[in-house]
Amino acid sequence: MNATSIALLITGGFLLLASWRDWDWFFDGWRLRILTELFGRENTRRFYMILGGALVLGGLVTGVS
């Protein structure tokens, strides 16, 4: 595994965990507040679950090859 695949796995895992646990400190931050106000908290969580899963999958694919 190279550094890129490890970074993708860690970042994706963090996003999955943050969206699954619905961490207030993560979703109430100023960067995500805009998305949360535009699309609602549940849709923002769903988006970050999909993004986190895609990053984990990308990390696995790049780590294998």
N, C-alpha and C positions, 0 to 999 in steps of 0.2 A: 504494500500500500504506500502510496506517495502522500505528500503533504496536502495536496489538493483534495484527495478523496477523504482524508481524515478531517479536514476543515469542513467539507460538505456534510459528513456524517454528524459532526458535533453541532454544526449550525442547524441542520435539519432536525436533529433530535431535540435541541433546545426549543425550536419553534413548535414542534409537536407537543412537547411537554407543557409549554406555556399556554398553548391553545386548549389542550385537554384539561389542564388544571384551572384554566380561566383566571390566571394571575392578574389581579387588579393593577399592580405596579407596572406590568408590561402593557396592558391595554389602555391604561389611563395616562400613559406618557404622552408628551406633546407631539411626538412623531405619529403615533397611531390614533390620536384623538380625532384627527381630520377624517380618517377612514371610518372610525367608529361613528362619528356624527353623520357621515354621508350614507353609510350602508348598514348601520346598526351593529351592535356588538356581536350578535350571533353570526351574522354573515362575515364579519371580519375574522372571527374565530375559525369559521369554516375555510376561509381563504388561506389563513395561516396554517391550518392543518394540511391542506392540499399542497401548499408551498413547502412545508416541512417534509412531507412525504416524498415530494419530487426531489428535494435536495438529498434526502437519505438514499433514494433510489439512484440518483446520479453518483453519489459517493460509492455506492456498492458497485455500480457498473464500471466506474473509472478505477476502482480498486482491484477488480478482477482482471481487467485487461492490461 
